[in-house]
Amino acid sequence: MTLTVRKAVRGDLPALLAIYENARRFMQTHGNPTQWPAGYPGAARLTAEIDRGVCHVVTGAGEIQAVFCLIPGEDPTYLQIEDGAWPETVPYATIHRLASAGRVGGIGRFCIDWCLQQGLPLRADTHADNIYMQRALTATGFVRCGTIYTEDGTARLAYYHRRAD
């Protein structure tokens, strides 16, 4: 199956909400019950990210197979890091809210590889219980740098990858 990445549009919203619901169910049944509470990230947040042009979808076989945000610029939750440090302080983009429809194996790595090709160093974070995202990040060359705290105060493992040259 050929996969392509494009910016999400408002018309994608029902499919994106379904993908996030699927991802929450997967996490709850695979040892990660608390990372994304019911309704997260929600239509309002997704619409805002679509309107900002930072929400992307992966399409294949005529369907949306995954969704993620690639957000350039400083992330306020990354200003404080514990148990480590960012290896450099240069402009970066952050990968957020990567979720799969569950129909294509390796799609997390596909999304991360696409992000790496966009020209900026990358940061990402995930819950300590999200072994699937941790594996995808380390398999694509990310290194763990410490712990950050999300806007709701919960801890996340913080990762960094220098720009692909």
N, CA and C of each residue as an Amber inpcrd file, in Angstrom:
protein
   495
   0.8400000  -1.1770000   0.0000000   0.0000000   0.0000000   0.0000000
   0.8830000   1.2370000   0.0000000   0.5840000   2.1590000  -0.8730000
   1.3080000   3.4190000  -0.9220000   0.7020000   4.3800000   0.1020000
   1.5660000   4.9300000   0.9510000   1.1200000   5.8840000   1.9590000
   1.5910000   7.2710000   1.5830000   0.7380000   8.2670000   1.8070000
   1.1080000   9.6600000   1.5680000   0.6880000  10.4920000   2.7710000
   1.3830000  11.5930000   2.9640000   1.0830000  12.5170000   4.0510000
   0.5580000  13.8130000   3.4340000  -0.4860000  14.3370000   4.0280000
  -1.0190000  15.6400000   3.6260000  -1.5270000  16.3630000   4.8610000
  -1.7010000  17.6750000   4.7220000  -2.2910000  18.4410000   5.8200000
  -3.7510000  18.0340000   5.9650000  -4.1900000  17.9310000   7.1930000
  -5.5840000  17.6050000   7.4620000  -6.4610000  18.8020000   7.1000000
  -7.6890000  18.5050000   6.7390000  -8.6970000  19.5340000   6.4690000
  -9.8830000  19.2780000   7.3890000 -10.7220000  20.2930000   7.5520000
 -11.8490000  20.1630000   8.4780000 -12.7420000  18.9740000   8.1470000
 -12.8660000  18.6480000   6.8840000 -13.6870000  17.5100000   6.4900000
 -13.1670000  16.1760000   7.0050000 -11.9040000  16.1420000   7.4350000
 -11.3090000  14.9240000   7.9930000 -11.7070000  14.6920000   9.4480000
 -12.2960000  15.6870000  10.0780000 -12.5150000  15.6370000  11.5260000
 -13.2430000  14.3750000  11.9980000 -14.3510000  13.9350000  11.3820000
 -14.9880000  12.6980000  11.8770000 -14.0490000  11.4900000  11.8460000
 -13.2670000  11.3480000  10.7990000 -12.3280000  10.2330000  10.7130000
 -11.2420000  10.3590000  11.7810000 -10.7770000  11.5720000  12.0280000
  -9.7330000  11.7680000  13.0400000 -10.2500000  11.4350000  14.4260000
 -11.4580000  11.8710000  14.7390000 -12.0370000  11.5570000  16.0520000
 -12.1760000  10.0480000  16.2270000 -12.5520000   9.3400000  15.1650000
 -12.6610000   7.8840000  15.2330000 -11.2930000   7.2380000  15.4390000
 -10.2730000   7.7520000  14.7830000  -8.9200000   7.2150000  14.9540000
  -8.4410000   7.4150000  16.3840000  -8.6830000   8.6060000  16.9390000
  -8.2590000   8.8360000  18.3280000  -9.0340000   7.9480000  19.2990000
 -10.3130000   7.7040000  19.0310000 -11.0800000   6.7940000  19.8810000
 -10.4890000   5.3920000  19.8050000 -10.1490000   4.9520000  18.6100000
  -9.5080000   3.6460000  18.4280000  -8.1770000   3.5910000  19.1840000
  -7.3930000   4.6510000  19.0930000  -6.0910000   4.6930000  19.7760000
  -6.2700000   4.6490000  21.2900000  -7.2690000   5.3650000  21.8170000
  -7.5080000   5.3250000  23.2650000  -7.8800000   3.9140000  23.7110000
  -8.7450000   3.2460000  22.9440000  -9.1170000   1.8600000  23.2900000
  -7.8860000   0.9540000  23.2580000  -7.0480000   1.1080000  22.2300000
  -5.8310000   0.2980000  22.1300000  -4.9460000   0.5340000  23.3440000
  -4.7190000   1.7900000  23.6870000  -3.8510000   2.0870000  24.8270000
  -4.4240000   1.4930000  26.1160000  -5.7250000   1.6220000  26.3020000
  -6.3470000   1.1130000  27.5250000  -6.2080000  -0.3970000  27.6550000
  -6.1980000  -1.1150000  26.5440000  -6.1020000  -2.5710000  26.5920000
  -4.6780000  -3.0900000  26.4340000  -3.7150000  -2.1580000  26.2980000
  -2.3190000  -2.5610000  26.1320000  -1.4030000  -1.8680000  27.1470000
  -1.8890000  -1.7370000  28.3860000  -1.0380000  -1.2810000  29.4770000
  -0.8490000   0.2120000  29.6150000  -1.6240000   1.0140000  28.9040000
  -1.4710000   2.4680000  28.9720000  -2.8590000   3.1190000  29.1150000
  -3.5140000   2.9060000  30.2590000  -4.9020000   3.3330000  30.3890000
  -5.1340000   4.8220000  30.6620000  -4.0810000   5.5850000  30.9950000
  -4.3320000   6.9600000  31.4530000  -3.7360000   8.0650000  30.5830000
  -2.9630000   7.7210000  29.5450000  -2.2960000   8.7780000  28.7810000
  -3.2940000   9.7420000  28.1390000  -4.3010000   9.2150000  27.4730000
  -5.3030000  10.0600000  26.8140000  -6.6580000   9.7900000  27.4400000
  -7.1840000  10.7430000  28.2170000  -8.5050000  10.5430000  28.8190000
  -9.6100000  10.5570000  27.7530000 -10.7940000  10.1140000  28.1270000
 -11.9350000  10.0660000  27.2100000 -12.1290000  11.4240000  26.5370000
 -12.3150000  11.3890000  25.2290000 -12.5540000  12.6140000  24.4730000
 -11.3100000  13.3520000  24.0160000 -10.1340000  12.9390000  24.4780000
  -8.8900000  13.6180000  24.0840000  -8.4870000  13.1770000  22.6800000
  -8.0370000  14.0490000  21.8300000  -7.7860000  15.4750000  22.0300000
  -9.0040000  16.3660000  21.8230000 -10.0700000  15.8490000  21.2720000
 -11.3090000  16.6040000  21.1340000 -11.3830000  17.4030000  19.8460000
 -12.6190000  17.6550000  19.4360000 -12.8730000  18.3450000  18.1690000
 -12.3350000  19.7710000  18.1630000 -12.4530000  20.4880000  19.2680000
 -12.0020000  21.8870000  19.2970000 -10.4920000  21.9870000  19.0910000
  -9.7390000  21.1610000  19.8000000  -8.2750000  21.1830000  19.6540000
  -7.8800000  20.7770000  18.2310000  -8.4950000  19.7020000  17.7300000
  -8.1590000  19.2440000  16.3840000  -8.4930000  20.2990000  15.3320000
  -9.6390000  20.9370000  15.4660000 -10.0160000  21.9870000  14.5130000
  -9.0070000  23.1240000  14.5410000  -8.5850000  23.5180000  15.7180000
  -7.5830000  24.5820000  15.8300000  -6.2710000  24.1610000  15.1860000
  -5.8670000  22.9120000  15.3820000  -4.6130000  22.4330000  14.7940000
  -4.7260000  22.2980000  13.2770000  -5.8870000  21.8930000  12.7970000
  -6.1160000  21.8500000  11.3510000  -6.0270000  23.2610000  10.7820000
  -6.6860000  24.2080000  11.4380000  -6.6800000  25.5970000  10.9560000
  -5.2830000  26.2040000  10.9840000  -4.4400000  25.8050000  11.9310000
  -3.0500000  26.2850000  12.0120000  -2.1430000  25.5860000  11.0020000
  -2.6290000  24.5160000  10.3840000  -1.8340000  23.7930000   9.3960000
  -0.8020000  22.8660000   9.9880000  -0.9670000  22.4380000  11.2430000
   0.0200000  21.5720000  11.8950000  -0.4570000  20.1360000  12.0500000
  -1.7130000  19.8760000  11.7010000  -2.2670000  18.5300000  11.7980000
  -2.1310000  17.8670000  10.4320000  -1.5900000  16.6540000  10.4240000
  -1.3460000  15.9110000   9.1880000  -2.0300000  14.5480000   9.2580000
  -2.3890000  14.0530000   8.0860000  -2.9520000  12.7110000   7.9930000
  -2.1050000  11.8930000   7.0290000  -2.0980000  10.5960000   7.2840000
  -1.4760000   9.6340000   6.3870000  -2.6230000   8.9030000   5.6970000
  -2.6020000   8.9250000   4.3730000  -3.6430000   8.2410000   3.6220000
  -3.0460000   7.0540000   2.8790000  -3.8760000   6.0530000   2.7010000
  -3.5100000   4.8610000   1.9550000  -4.7450000   4.0290000   1.7220000
  -4.8420000   3.4110000   0.5750000  -6.0080000   2.5980000   0.2090000
  -7.2960000   3.4040000   0.3080000  -7.2020000   4.6930000  -0.0080000
  -8.3850000   5.5400000  -0.0270000  -8.9300000   5.9430000   1.3280000
  -8.1560000   5.6790000   2.3950000  -8.6130000   5.9970000   3.7420000
  -7.5140000   6.6980000   4.5330000  -7.9270000   7.4090000   5.5800000
  -6.9630000   7.9670000   6.5130000  -6.4930000   6.8400000   7.4250000
  -5.1860000   6.6160000   7.4290000  -4.5970000   5.5280000   8.1990000
  -3.9830000   5.9890000   9.5190000  -3.6260000   7.2760000   9.6070000
  -3.0100000   7.8010000  10.8300000  -3.1400000   9.3140000  10.8350000
  -2.9220000   9.8760000  12.0100000  -2.9550000  11.3250000  12.1970000
  -1.8410000  11.7010000  13.1760000  -1.2570000  12.8620000  12.9610000
  -0.2510000  13.3860000  13.8930000  -0.1450000  14.8860000  13.6870000
   0.4130000  15.5450000  14.6820000   0.7160000  16.9710000  14.5540000
   2.2230000  17.1400000  14.5440000   2.6890000  18.0110000  13.6660000
   4.0850000  18.4290000  13.6460000   4.0540000  19.9320000  13.8310000
   4.4930000  20.3770000  15.0060000   4.3300000  21.7740000  15.4020000
   5.6970000  22.4280000  15.5300000   6.0290000  23.3270000  14.5910000
   7.3180000  24.0240000  14.6940000   7.2620000  25.1050000  15.7690000
   8.4170000  25.3670000  16.3690000   8.5100000  26.4170000  17.3800000
   8.5720000  25.8540000  18.7820000   8.8220000  26.7450000  19.7010000
   9.0070000  26.3720000  21.0970000   7.7230000  25.8150000  21.6960000
   7.8370000  24.6920000  22.3750000   6.7160000  24.0880000  23.0880000
   6.8470000  24.4760000  24.5580000   5.8520000  25.1720000  25.1150000
   5.9690000  25.6340000  26.5050000   6.2010000  24.5170000  27.5170000
   5.6780000  23.3130000  27.2370000   5.8680000  22.2240000  28.2020000
   7.2900000  21.6860000  28.1840000   8.0860000  22.0970000  27.2120000
   9.4640000  21.6220000  27.1190000  10.4790000  22.6070000  27.7090000
   9.9950000  23.7010000  28.2570000  10.9120000  24.6860000  28.8340000
  11.6090000  24.1410000  30.0830000  10.9050000  23.3420000  30.8650000
  11.4830000  22.7230000  32.0560000  11.6220000  21.2340000  31.7980000
  12.8150000  20.7180000  31.9980000  13.0590000  19.2860000  31.8460000
  13.8050000  18.8090000  33.0850000  13.3810000  17.6700000  33.6210000
  14.0050000  17.0920000  34.8130000  14.7450000  15.8150000  34.4380000
  15.6660000  15.4250000  35.2940000  16.4120000  14.1720000  35.1250000
  17.1390000  14.1220000  33.7930000  17.6220000  15.2660000  33.3210000
  18.3450000  15.3090000  32.0610000  18.3100000  16.7120000  31.4890000
  18.5960000  16.8070000  30.2000000  18.6230000  18.1100000  29.5320000
  18.4790000  17.8900000  28.0320000  18.0030000  18.9180000  27.3480000
  17.9920000  18.8840000  25.8870000  19.4350000  19.0110000  25.4110000
  19.8640000  18.2620000  24.4090000  21.2600000  18.2850000  23.9820000
  21.6770000  19.5740000  23.2800000  20.7090000  20.3080000  22.7760000
  21.0270000  21.5900000  22.1390000  19.7870000  22.4720000  22.1790000
  20.0230000  23.7670000  22.0820000  18.9240000  24.7330000  22.0980000
  18.8770000  25.4340000  20.7520000  18.2960000  24.7680000  19.7910000
  18.1390000  25.2970000  18.4400000  16.6560000  25.2050000  18.0830000
  16.2230000  25.9190000  17.0490000  14.8200000  25.7810000  16.6310000
  14.4830000  24.3180000  16.3450000  13.2680000  23.9280000  16.7010000
  12.8450000  22.5370000  16.5570000  11.3490000  22.4810000  16.2630000
  10.8950000  21.2900000  15.9450000   9.4670000  21.0080000  15.8190000
   9.1490000  19.8550000  16.7610000   7.9000000  19.7800000  17.1540000
   7.4700000  18.7430000  18.0870000   6.4200000  17.8550000  17.4310000
   6.5810000  16.5600000  17.6220000   5.5710000  15.6000000  17.1880000
   4.6010000  15.3960000  18.3490000   3.3270000  15.6050000  18.0790000
   2.2930000  15.4040000  19.1000000   1.1480000  14.5670000  18.5410000
   0.4890000  13.8620000  19.4190000  -0.7820000  13.1890000  19.1520000
  -0.7650000  12.2600000  17.9480000   0.2580000  11.4440000  17.8280000
   0.3350000  10.4680000  16.7430000  -0.6030000   9.3110000  17.0840000
  -1.5040000   9.0050000  16.1570000  -2.4590000   7.9140000  16.3740000
  -2.7150000   7.1940000  15.0630000  -2.9220000   5.9000000  15.1660000
  -3.1340000   5.0420000  14.0040000  -4.5580000   4.5040000  13.9880000
  -5.0590000   4.2740000  12.7810000  -6.3500000   3.6070000  12.6400000
  -6.2320000   2.1240000  12.9590000  -5.0180000   1.6060000  13.0560000
  -4.8010000   0.2170000  13.4320000  -4.8470000  -0.7620000  12.2780000
  -4.7430000  -0.2550000  11.0560000  -4.8400000  -1.1350000   9.8860000
  -3.5080000  -1.3560000   9.1730000  -2.4800000  -0.5570000   9.5050000
  -1.2000000  -0.6200000   8.8040000  -0.0780000  -0.7620000   9.8310000
   0.6560000  -1.8510000   9.7610000   1.7890000  -2.0440000  10.6510000
   2.9150000  -1.0730000  10.3430000   3.6160000  -0.6070000  11.3800000
   4.7580000   0.2830000  11.2040000   4.4100000   1.7180000  10.8600000
   3.1490000   2.0860000  10.9900000   2.7660000   3.4290000  10.5670000
   3.3230000   4.5160000  11.4870000   3.5400000   4.1870000  12.7600000
   4.1570000   5.1670000  13.6580000   5.5430000   5.5480000  13.1680000
   6.3170000   4.5650000  12.7870000   7.6650000   4.8320000  12.2560000
   7.5840000   5.5920000  10.9400000   6.5960000   5.2610000  10.1030000
   6.4150000   5.9920000   8.8470000   6.1830000   7.4800000   9.1360000
   5.3170000   7.7850000  10.0860000   5.0240000   9.1820000  10.4370000
   6.2730000   9.8860000  10.9630000   6.9860000   9.2160000  11.8530000
   8.1940000   9.8190000  12.4300000   9.2400000  10.0450000  11.3430000
   9.4380000   9.0780000  10.4630000  10.3980000   9.2530000   9.3660000
  10.0180000  10.4540000   8.4940000   8.7360000  10.6260000   8.2130000
   8.2900000  11.7840000   7.4240000   8.6320000  13.0800000   8.1610000
   8.3850000  13.1140000   9.4440000   8.7000000  14.3100000  10.2340000
  10.1970000  14.6130000  10.2040000  11.0080000  13.5710000  10.2680000
  12.4610000  13.7580000  10.2330000  12.9250000  14.3760000   8.9190000
  12.1970000  14.1670000   7.8560000  12.5610000  14.7020000   6.5410000
  12.1730000  16.1690000   6.3600000  11.5170000  16.7710000   7.3500000
  11.0230000  18.1330000   7.1870000  12.0500000  19.2040000   7.5230000
  13.2260000  18.8080000   8.0060000  14.3290000  19.7480000   8.0960000
  14.6360000  20.3670000   9.4380000  13.8790000  20.0710000  10.4660000
  14.1750000  20.6190000  11.7860000  14.5060000  19.4880000  12.7560000
  15.3340000  19.7740000  13.7720000  15.4560000  18.8080000  14.8650000
  14.0570000  18.5790000  15.4550000  13.8570000  17.4140000  16.0310000
  12.5370000  17.0730000  16.5550000  12.5840000  16.7430000  18.0340000
  11.5040000  17.0970000  18.7010000  11.2650000  16.6700000  20.0680000
   9.9340000  15.9350000  20.0980000   9.7990000  15.0570000  21.0610000
   8.5570000  14.3210000  21.2630000   8.5160000  13.8830000  22.7130000
   7.3270000  13.5520000  23.1670000   7.1920000  13.0070000  24.5170000
   6.1130000  11.9460000  24.5110000   6.1810000  11.0730000  25.4880000
   5.1510000  10.0460000  25.6230000   5.0810000   9.5880000  27.0720000
   3.9930000   8.9560000  27.3980000   3.7500000   8.4250000  28.7320000
   4.6970000   7.2490000  28.9940000   5.0790000   7.0790000  30.2280000
   5.9690000   5.9690000  30.5980000   5.3530000   4.6090000  30.2720000
   4.0250000   4.5270000  30.2270000   3.3570000   3.2640000  29.9150000
   3.1930000   3.0210000  28.4130000   3.5240000   3.9960000  27.5860000
   3.3240000   3.8640000  26.1380000   4.5690000   3.2560000  25.4920000
   4.7060000   1.9520000  25.6570000   5.8980000   1.2790000  25.1370000
   5.9350000   1.2900000  23.6110000   4.7810000   1.3510000  22.9710000
   4.7400000   1.3420000  21.5080000   5.3530000   2.6260000  20.9470000
   5.0010000   3.7650000  21.5150000   5.5820000   5.0220000  21.0480000
   7.0590000   5.0980000  21.4350000   7.4120000   4.6210000  22.6180000
   8.8240000   4.6060000  23.0110000   9.6460000   3.7970000  22.0150000
   9.1330000   2.6380000  21.6100000   9.8490000   1.8040000  20.6390000
   9.9680000   2.5010000  19.2900000   8.8910000   3.1360000  18.8340000
   8.9330000   3.8340000  17.5380000   9.9450000   4.9730000  17.5810000
   9.9950000   5.7040000  18.6920000  10.9430000   6.8120000  18.7990000
  12.3850000   6.3030000  18.8060000  12.6870000   5.3250000  19.6400000
  14.0710000   4.8520000  19.7070000  14.4800000   4.1510000  18.4100000
  13.5500000   3.4580000  17.7610000  13.8710000   2.7780000  16.4990000
  14.2020000   3.7570000  15.3800000  13.7390000   4.9890000  15.5020000
  14.0060000   5.9990000  14.4740000  15.1190000   6.9600000  14.9010000
  15.8380000   6.6220000  15.9610000  17.0170000   7.3920000  16.3340000
  16.8170000   8.4540000  17.3930000  15.6460000   8.5440000  17.9900000
  15.4470000   9.4910000  19.0850000  16.1890000   8.9980000  20.3190000
  16.6300000   9.9350000  21.1490000  17.2500000   9.6010000  22.4260000
  16.4290000  10.2340000  23.5480000  16.3260000   9.5040000  24.6410000
  15.5980000  10.0390000  25.7900000  16.4650000  11.0700000  26.4870000
  15.8500000  12.2130000  26.8000000  16.6010000  13.3320000  27.3870000
  16.1960000  13.6600000  28.8160000  15.0680000  13.1560000  29.2870000
  14.6100000  13.4750000  30.6330000  13.1060000  13.3520000  30.7260000
  12.5440000  14.1250000  31.6460000  11.1040000  14.1150000  31.9010000
  10.5630000  15.5280000  31.8000000   9.4470000  15.6700000  31.0890000
   8.7410000  16.9590000  31.0350000   7.3510000  16.7380000  31.6240000
   6.6260000  17.8370000  31.8340000   5.2720000  17.7530000  32.3710000
   4.3180000  18.4540000  31.4180000   3.2180000  17.7740000  31.1030000
   2.2320000  18.3160000  30.1760000   1.4660000  19.4530000  30.8440000
   0.6000000  20.0860000  30.0570000  -0.1720000  21.2200000  30.5800000
  -1.0620000  20.8260000  31.7520000  -1.4210000  19.5340000  31.8650000
  -2.2250000  19.1050000  33.0150000  -1.3550000  18.5960000  34.1710000
  -0.0300000  18.7220000  34.0280000   0.8860000  18.3810000  35.1130000
   1.3550000  16.9400000  35.1610000   0.9670000  16.1180000  34.1710000
   1.4070000  14.7280000  34.1990000   2.7700000  14.5720000  33.5390000
   3.5370000  13.6370000  34.0670000   4.9060000  13.4150000  33.5900000
   4.9070000  12.6900000  32.2530000   5.8830000  13.0560000  31.4110000
   6.0960000  12.3870000  30.1290000   7.5950000  12.2140000  29.9050000
   7.9580000  11.1070000  29.2790000   9.3370000  10.8840000  28.8770000
   9.6150000  11.7670000  27.6670000  10.7050000  12.5110000  27.7060000
  11.0370000  13.4660000  26.6470000  12.1490000  12.9200000  25.7630000
  11.9670000  13.0800000  24.4500000  12.8960000  12.5490000  23.4540000
  13.3230000  13.6380000  22.4820000  14.5050000  13.4170000  21.8730000
  15.0630000  14.3890000  20.9250000  15.7400000  13.6580000  19.7700000
  15.6660000  14.2740000  18.5950000  16.3660000  13.7620000  17.4060000
  16.8980000  14.9560000  16.6220000  18.1840000  14.9130000  16.3180000
  18.7570000  15.9540000  15.4650000  18.1960000  15.8100000  14.0710000
  18.1630000  16.8880000  13.3710000  17.6400000  16.9320000  11.9960000
  18.3600000  15.9090000  11.1090000  17.6040000  15.2750000  10.2470000
  18.1930000  14.3650000   9.2720000  18.9140000  15.1880000   8.2310000
  20.1660000  14.8940000   7.9830000  20.9450000  15.6580000   6.9920000
  20.9910000  14.9600000   5.6590000
